[in-house]
């Protein structure tokens, strides 16, 4: 039941204690959790930007519609998408061969299938697919945060283009899609004392 207790403990933190910082080890756990997140085909079309610089966090507030969490949190995790094309797919298969020593003839059928698939997709399709993978990473990070008793607040409410410009993400071929401020809740965040509002479990789950 420990996992359920931790999920009961977590909530979308509205006010962080700006005097409390996450440790290097806590940040490293989140980094590893992000990199270990399952993604479609194993292609990992997402990248993680960790913002701890206070001046940058302060500048992010107006680009997040005044939400103070980005300034008060110990760090802001920015989940970004990266363009996936045929070259990117080929790089993935080279990595598979390097790590697993898988013979080329074994990989070739799947490699051919994926490269053909991505060569036929419109840019908008690939971007949406990559964004879906970012949501998987977000969910994984939120769960790991709960397990580690790290407070977090998932955010879609921000201006991606302005965040990209602030951090120079365009030069890296990245697009910000989600924010996750992380840190420690403030003792006077009234939302931390509120009961969770969830529909009855029997309404939400079916056994077949």
Secondary structure, 3 states (H helix, E strand, C coil): CHHHHHHHHCCECCCECCCCCCCHHHHHHHHHHHHCCCCHHHCCCEEEEEECCHHHHHHHCHHHCCCCHHHHCCEEEEEEEECCCHHHHHHHHHHHHHHHCCCHHHHHHHHHHHHHHHHHCCHHHHHHHHHHHHHHHHHHHHHHHHHCCCEEEEECCCCHHHHHHHHCCHHHCEEEEEEEEEECECCCCHHHHCCCCCCCHHHHCCCC
